[in-house]
């Protein structure tokens, strides 16, 4: 599932403007919809957070909040291309 979440993040970012960001809840909602359980998307958030941590450590994404780059995932954040 984590591999699916990582690929989904990258795919969602691919379909956005180069400087656009993505909310982690968008990824969780898409995972929940794919699993046929759109109403309980929050249960997918730990998987999304793990995927984001891996993608960030691989240098494939960067995290930000209100325009500021975050060195690690903490509190609210947005996902952008590296």
C-alpha positions, 0 to 999 in steps of 0.5 A: 500500500505504501508503494501505491501511496508513493506512486499516487503522490507523484502522479497527482503532482505530475498532473499539476502545474510545476509550482503547485502543491498537494494536500496530503488529505487529497492523497488519502481521499484518493486511496480511500476512493480506490479502496471503495471506502471514500467516507473513511479516508482518514484511516489512510493518513498514516500510510500517506505520511509514511510515503511522504517521509520516504519520498522526501528522504529520496529527494523526490518531493519537498514539503512546505507550509504557507510558502516556507520550505519545511526540513521535515514533516511536522504539523500541517504541510503541503507537498511539492515537486523537488 
